[in-house]
Amino acid sequence: MRFVLFLLLAASARAQMIGIDSHIDTAQRVLIDRVNLAERSPRGHADLPRMKEGGVNAPFFALWVPTYYHGSEAIRRTLDLRDAMQRLFDAHPEMIALALNAADVERIVRSGRIAAILTLEGGHQIDDDLAVLRMYHHLGIRAMTLTHFRNNNWADSSTDKPVHNGLTEFGKEVVREMNRLGIIVDVSHVSDKTFYDALEVSTKPVLLTHSSCRAISDIPRNVTDDMLRALAKNGGVIGINFGEGFLNPKDAEMLKANIAKISAEPSLTGKALDDYAADEAHRDMVPQPTFGTIDDAVAHIDHAVKIAGIDHVGIGSDFDGISSPPKGLEDISKMPALRAALKAKGYSDEDIRKISGLNTLRVLREVTGK
């Protein structure tokens, strides 16, 4: 009996150490700027030293491909990002390793390293081919956002004019295959109808990897209270997004105006397209004056907890994919300040551990089976 109790206590202690951010765009910096994440940098929002400092030891690295990469170009760009991350793993195995499931996360974190979960940020990256999806799974991909900024051929996006009324029949087949393979269905970026269609089809919990609450900041990328309730019923988790416009309603109009301005897509391929994407990434990351603060992040977490419940809320900062993080959460090293703010608001240590990682870890375990 004592030995069983010891094992339970040891398992609990291991779980307490898990800090998950369900969406960072740092892989872009590794590919585009050849950043060495093993070194602390004054640029960007995340690197391995700052992750350690912030207690984020299991980030979801998004292999994001802009929607103007079409067909085989989207696949090529995805593989370039996957290669960039593999070069990081190979160069610094003492600091970071690929995690394929929750058991891997726990094992890698116990060793004192960063456990990297790799994700796709847009269903266009499979080029309408389930065989490509299956090969991505072999390459270690464990989550996929169904859409990004634009609709794809089988799902509507929240920031485009609907054309499919949610998921097409092929889109539903994609969700079923993701369930079968053990790839998390990510319903950030999707239209409201796509969100509900995905939840109806999925037999596994889903993630809103980087979204916040529409009741506080009314933008299409945020979700309604009814969507939060549906997410809880599904067993899923929302990762609260720190992006400008997501948190503070004073920033929301600026964000919606910026979305409305984006229209033309380049007709380029290969290196010319990659150069265009690099220039755009650099432009988009220029800081802007914004109103968001750490208190706004706490308000969204608190609202989501009240609506969905404490077991269904996490963190999905969007660091390195946003230009102007909230004051007090300027980069990933500042995450202890968020935990302190939640503590001051009355959240228990166990509640904070759930929000900081255990809820998302549960979803990863249920979807991958380990």
C-alpha positions in Angstrom: 0.0 0.0 0.0 2.8 2.4 0.8 4.5 1.7 -2.5 1.2 2.4 -4.4 0.9 5.7 -2.5 4.5 6.6 -3.3 3.8 5.9 -7.0 0.7 8.1 -6.9 2.5 10.9 -5.2 5.4 10.7 -7.6 3.0 10.8 -10.6 1.3 13.8 -9.1 4.7 15.6 -8.6 5.6 14.9 -12.2 2.2 16.3 -13.4 2.7 19.5 -11.4 5.8 20.3 -13.4 4.0 20.4 -16.8 3.7 23.9 -18.4 2.0 23.9 -21.8 1.5 26.7 -24.3 -0.7 25.2 -27.0 0.4 27.7 -29.7 3.7 29.5 -30.4 4.9 30.5 -33.8 8.6 30.3 -33.0 9.3 27.7 -35.7 9.0 30.6 -38.2 11.9 32.3 -36.6 14.0 29.1 -36.8 13.3 28.8 -40.5 13.2 32.4 -41.7 15.9 34.0 -39.6 17.9 30.9 -38.6 17.5 31.8 -34.9 19.4 29.5 -32.5 16.7 28.9 -29.9 19.3 27.4 -27.5 20.5 30.9 -26.8 18.5 33.7 -25.0 17.7 36.4 -27.5 16.6 40.0 -27.2 14.3 39.5 -30.2 11.1 37.5 -30.5 9.0 36.1 -27.7 10.3 32.7 -27.0 13.6 30.7 -26.9 14.6 27.7 -24.8 16.2 29.7 -22.0 13.1 31.9 -21.7 10.8 28.9 -21.8 12.7 27.5 -18.9 12.5 30.8 -17.0 8.7 31.0 -17.7 8.0 27.4 -16.7 6.7 26.5 -20.2 8.4 23.1 -20.7 6.0 21.6 -23.3 5.1 24.2 -26.0 3.1 23.4 -29.1 5.3 24.6 -32.0 3.0 25.6 -34.9 4.4 24.8 -38.4 2.4 27.7 -39.9 2.2 28.0 -43.7 0.3 31.1 -45.0 -2.7 30.3 -47.1 -1.2 31.8 -50.2 1.0 28.7 -50.3 -1.2 26.4 -52.5 -1.0 22.7 -53.2 2.4 21.2 -53.3 3.9 24.6 -52.3 2.1 24.3 -49.0 3.5 20.8 -48.5 7.0 21.9 -49.4 6.8 24.8 -46.9 5.5 22.5 -44.2 8.5 20.1 -44.7 10.9 23.0 -44.6 9.5 24.0 -41.2 9.6 20.4 -40.0 13.3 20.2 -41.1 14.1 23.4 -39.3 12.7 21.9 -36.1 14.5 18.7 -36.6 17.8 20.6 -37.0 17.1 22.1 -33.6 16.4 18.7 -32.0 19.6 17.2 -33.6 21.8 20.2 -32.5 20.6 20.4 -28.9 19.3 17.0 -27.7 20.3 17.9 -24.2 17.8 20.8 -24.2 14.8 19.8 -26.3 13.2 16.7 -27.8 10.2 15.8 -29.9 7.1 14.5 -27.9 4.6 12.3 -29.6 2.2 11.9 -26.7 1.6 12.8 -23.1 3.9 10.1 -21.8 6.7 11.5 -23.9 6.0 15.0 -22.5 6.2 13.7 -18.9 9.4 11.7 -19.6 11.2 14.6 -21.4 10.2 17.1 -18.8 11.4 14.8 -16.0 14.8 14.8 -17.8 14.9 18.6 -17.5 14.4 19.3 -21.2 11.8 21.0 -23.3 9.2 18.7 -24.8 8.2 19.9 -28.2 4.8 19.1 -29.7 4.6 19.8 -33.4 1.4 21.1 -35.0 0.1 22.3 -38.3 -1.8 25.6 -38.6 -4.1 25.2 -41.6 -5.8 22.3 -43.3 -4.6 23.5 -46.7 -1.2 22.0 -45.7 -2.5 18.5 -46.5 -3.4 19.5 -50.1 -6.8 17.7 -49.8 -5.0 14.4 -49.5 -5.4 12.1 -46.5 -2.2 10.3 -47.4 -0.3 13.5 -46.8 -2.1 13.8 -43.4 -0.9 10.3 -42.6 2.7 11.0 -43.6 2.6 14.2 -41.4 1.6 11.9 -38.5 4.7 9.8 -39.2 6.7 12.9 -39.0 5.5 13.6 -35.5 2.6 16.1 -36.1 0.1 15.8 -33.3 -2.4 18.6 -34.0 -3.8 20.5 -37.0 -5.8 23.7 -37.2 -8.6 22.9 -39.7 -8.3 26.3 -41.4 -6.3 29.4 -41.2 -7.0 33.0 -42.5 -8.8 31.8 -45.7 -11.3 29.0 -46.3 -9.8 25.9 -47.8 -11.5 23.4 -50.1 -13.3 21.6 -47.3 -13.8 24.0 -44.3 -14.8 27.6 -43.7 -12.6 30.0 -41.9 -13.7 32.7 -39.4 -12.0 35.4 -41.4 -13.4 34.6 -44.8 -16.8 34.6 -46.5 -18.4 31.2 -45.9 -18.7 28.9 -49.0 -19.1 25.4 -47.5 -21.6 26.0 -44.7 -19.0 24.6 -42.3 -17.3 21.3 -43.1 -17.8 19.5 -46.4 -18.1 15.7 -46.4 -14.4 15.5 -47.1 -13.8 17.8 -44.2 -15.7 15.5 -41.9 -13.6 12.6 -43.3 -10.5 14.6 -42.4 -11.7 14.9 -38.8 -12.4 11.2 -38.6 -9.0 10.4 -39.9 -7.4 12.7 -37.4 -9.3 10.9 -34.6 -8.1 7.6 -35.9 -4.5 8.6 -36.3 -4.3 10.4 -33.0 -3.9 14.0 -34.3 -5.7 16.7 -32.2 -8.5 18.6 -34.0 -7.7 22.3 -33.5 -10.8 24.5 -34.1 -9.1 27.9 -33.7 -9.4 30.0 -36.8 -12.6 28.2 -38.1 -16.0 29.6 -38.7 -18.7 29.1 -36.0 -20.4 26.5 -38.2 -17.2 24.6 -38.9 -16.6 24.6 -35.1 -19.9 22.9 -34.4 -19.6 20.5 -37.4 -16.1 19.4 -36.1 -17.5 18.8 -32.6 -20.4 16.8 -34.0 -18.0 14.6 -35.9 -15.1 14.2 -33.6 -15.1 11.3 -31.1 -12.1 12.8 -29.3 -11.7 16.1 -27.4 -10.7 19.1 -29.5 -8.5 22.1 -28.8 -9.1 25.8 -29.4 -5.3 26.2 -29.3 -5.2 30.0 -29.5 -8.5 31.8 -29.1 -10.1 34.0 -26.5 -13.6 35.0 -25.4 -16.0 36.9 -27.7 -18.1 38.1 -24.8 -15.1 40.3 -23.8 -13.5 41.2 -27.1 -15.8 40.8 -30.1 -13.7 39.5 -33.0 -14.4 36.5 -35.2 -11.4 34.5 -34.0 -12.7 34.5 -30.4 -15.5 32.2 -29.3 -19.0 32.7 -27.9 -20.2 31.4 -24.5 -22.3 28.8 -26.3 -19.2 27.6 -28.1 -17.4 27.4 -24.7 -20.2 25.3 -23.3 -20.1 23.0 -26.4 -16.3 22.7 -26.0 -16.7 21.6 -22.4 -19.3 19.0 -23.4 -16.8 17.6 -25.9 -14.1 17.5 -23.2 -11.9 20.0 -25.0 -9.8 22.9 -23.9 -9.4 26.5 -24.9 -5.9 28.0 -24.9 -6.3 31.8 -24.2 -4.7 33.9 -26.9 -2.6 37.0 -25.9 -2.8 38.7 -29.3 -3.7 42.3 -29.9 -7.4 42.5 -30.3 -8.0 39.1 -28.7 -7.9 40.5 -25.2 -8.9 44.1 -25.0 -11.9 45.4 -26.9 -10.1 48.7 -27.5 -7.8 46.8 -29.8 -10.5 44.8 -31.5 -11.5 47.4 -34.1 -7.9 47.8 -35.2 -7.5 44.1 -35.6 -10.8 43.8 -37.6 -9.7 46.7 -39.8 -6.3 45.0 -40.5 -8.1 41.8 -41.4 -10.3 43.6 -43.8 -7.3 45.1 -45.6 -5.8 41.8 -46.5 -7.0 40.8 -50.0 -4.5 40.1 -52.7 -2.4 37.0 -52.7 1.0 36.7 -54.5 1.3 34.5 -57.6 4.7 33.2 -56.8 6.4 29.9 -56.2 9.7 28.5 -54.7 12.2 31.0 -53.4 10.3 34.0 -54.6 7.3 32.9 -52.5 9.5 32.2 -49.5 11.1 35.6 -49.8 7.7 37.2 -49.9 6.6 35.3 -46.8 9.8 36.3 -44.9 9.2 40.0 -45.7 5.6 39.7 -44.6 6.6 38.0 -41.4 9.0 40.8 -40.6 6.4 43.5 -41.3 3.7 41.8 -39.2 6.0 41.5 -36.2 6.6 45.3 -35.9 5.2 46.2 -32.4 2.1 48.4 -32.4 0.6 50.6 -29.6 -2.0 48.5 -27.9 -4.1 48.5 -24.7 -3.9 44.8 -23.7 -2.5 43.9 -20.2 -2.0 40.9 -18.1 -5.2 41.8 -16.3 -7.1 41.3 -19.6 -5.5 37.9 -20.0 -6.7 37.0 -16.5 -10.2 38.3 -17.3 -10.5 36.0 -20.3 -9.2 33.0 -18.4 -11.6 33.8 -15.6 -14.6 34.2 -18.0 -13.7 30.9 -19.8 -13.5 29.1 -16.4 -16.9 30.4 -15.4 -18.5 29.3 -18.6 -16.7 26.1 -19.5 -15.3 25.0 -16.2 -11.8 24.8 -14.7 -11.0 21.5 -16.6 -11.4 23.2 -20.0 -9.1 26.2 -20.0 -5.4 26.6 -20.8 -2.9 28.9 -22.4 -2.3 29.4 -26.1 -0.4 32.6 -26.2 0.4 32.9 -29.9 3.9 34.2 -29.0 6.0 34.9 -32.0 2.8 35.1 -34.1 1.6 38.4 -32.5 3.3 41.7 -32.7 2.3 43.3 -29.4 1.8 41.0 -26.4 0.0 42.4 -23.4 1.8 44.5 -20.9 3.1 42.3 -18.2 3.3 39.3 -20.5 5.9 40.6 -23.0 7.4 37.2 -23.7 7.2 33.6 -22.5 9.6 34.2 -19.6 6.9 36.3 -18.0 4.4 33.4 -17.5 5.1 33.2 -13.7 3.5 36.7 -13.5 0.3 35.3 -15.0 0.3 32.4 -12.5 0.8 34.9 -9.6 -2.1 37.0 -10.9 -4.4 34.0 -11.0 -3.3 33.1 -7.5 -4.1 36.7 -6.3 -7.5 36.3 -7.9 -8.2 33.3 -5.7 -7.3 30.4 -7.9 -5.9 27.4 -6.1 -2.5 25.9 -6.9 -4.3 22.9 -8.4 -6.5 25.2 -10.6 -3.4 27.0 -11.8 -1.6 23.7 -12.6 -4.6 22.7 -14.7 -4.7 26.0 -16.6 -0.9 26.0 -17.0 -0.8 22.6 -18.6 -2.6 19.7 -17.1 -5.8 20.3 -19.0 -4.1 20.4 -22.4 -2.0 17.4 -21.4 -5.2 15.4 -20.7 -6.4 16.2 -24.2 -3.1 15.1 -25.7 -3.3 11.9 -23.7 -6.9 11.1 -24.7 -6.3 11.8 -28.4 -2.9 10.0 -28.7 -3.8 7.2 -26.3 -0.7 7.5 -24.2 
